[in-house]
Amino acid sequence: MRLRKQIAQRLLLSGCALSPDQIVITSGCVEAGVLSLRALCKPGDAVAIETPVYFNFLQMIQDLGLKALEIPASPRGGISLEALEYALDRNAGEVKACIVISNFNNPLGGRVSDEDKLRLVRMLENHQVPLIEDDIYGDLSYSDERPSVAKSFDKTGNVLLCSSFSKTVAPGYRVGGVAAGRYQEQIERGKMLANVATASPTQLAIAEFLANGGYEHHLRSVRRVYARQSAKMSDAIGRAFPSGTRVSRPQGGFVLWVEMPEGVDSLVLYKKAKALSITIAPGSIFSVDGKYLNCIRLNAACWNSAVEVAIETLGRLATEQLTAAPRD
Ligand SMILES: Cc1ncc(COP(=O)(O)O)c(C=O)c1O
């Protein structure tokens, strides 16, 4: 209860007035997402997702026997509401959930504006499609303003807001939660069947961190660090990568989406980089059918001279692909 009280208090900053009993604690955000999908869908149902999308969502959808319906998203405003509306109309009755990372999305970094959050919530209500909102990066805004969540516009309990402390404190704590609106009972039952409850020592540690102001203090510092590091990484990419490369400019979080010229194969780049102990996420893992082959996602959570050299190496490897003599 101590943690749920603290989370409910923090949710006020994102525009949500919820009571602690409206929150179910989970072992991280992935569990919150899986429980939500299980509560809403049965095998064969379709789930609307952004594309490119956090690859774990694709795995969840596949594992649960669901179909992914990809909706284009942009690095600025996130999911295209026009494309979503069109897809909902065309697939009426088949789409049983929609997953959106509303703030500083992984991998594009986009943030859905307040106006679009409201439109998204209304549109999904009208189509009777529940929204699974992932707000795991919402506390990592580079400005002092904590962005709202779509859940704050939800009047009917149609939004299941999922998050965790994995990106702000540490993934190893495995502490997250879901405010599941009208689906709370199904989520509680699913949680009970999965693993009864999330370990209490880590819950208490996070609750104490929130209550004594340590979390807020920590956020103030990491937000500045991530803003600085993603700008540095972005500049380094500009210097090292082939001309024509484009990099996202997120306003929060710590992932960068890098679109290289057509002709660079990010899977080849991944293998060559891995051999040199450099880890990148190739673009194709963020889609159902291997799109975004000329893109990569980079993590700017750490910045030092070794990372700077790694960016130079990646840029050189990408350039070599474009300049390599074509084979007969
Ligand atoms: C959008 C998003 N949701 C969920 C997760 C995983 O969260 P957790 O470790 O709390 O399960 C990640 C981790 O990369 C993520 O990027």
The ligand as a MOL file (V3000), in Angstrom:
LIG
                    3D

  0  0  0     0  0            999 V3000
M  V30 BEGIN CTAB
M  V30 COUNTS 16 16 0 0 0
M  V30 BEGIN ATOM
M  V30 1 C 8.7570 1.1060 -23.9020 0
M  V30 2 C 9.2660 0.1000 -22.9310 0
M  V30 3 N 8.3940 -0.5570 -22.1410 0
M  V30 4 C 8.8250 -1.4780 -21.2550 0
M  V30 5 C 10.1700 -1.7730 -21.1210 0
M  V30 6 C 10.6260 -2.8030 -20.1340 0
M  V30 7 O 10.2200 -2.4470 -18.8400 0
M  V30 8 P 10.5080 -3.3080 -17.5430 0
M  V30 9 O 11.9800 -3.5730 -17.4840 0
M  V30 10 O 10.0280 -2.4650 -16.4320 0
M  V30 11 O 9.7150 -4.5760 -17.6610 0
M  V30 12 C 11.1030 -1.1160 -21.9200 0
M  V30 13 C 12.5290 -1.4290 -21.8240 0
M  V30 14 O 13.3220 -1.1970 -22.7170 0
M  V30 15 C 10.6350 -0.1520 -22.8440 0
M  V30 16 O 11.4890 0.5160 -23.6430 0
M  V30 END ATOM
M  V30 BEGIN BOND
M  V30 1 1 1 2
M  V30 2 1 2 3
M  V30 3 2 2 15
M  V30 4 2 3 4
M  V30 5 1 4 5
M  V30 6 1 5 6
M  V30 7 2 5 12
M  V30 8 1 6 7
M  V30 9 1 7 8
M  V30 10 2 8 9
M  V30 11 1 8 10
M  V30 12 1 8 11
M  V30 13 1 12 13
M  V30 14 1 12 15
M  V30 15 2 13 14
M  V30 16 1 15 16
M  V30 END BOND
M  V30 END CTAB
M  END
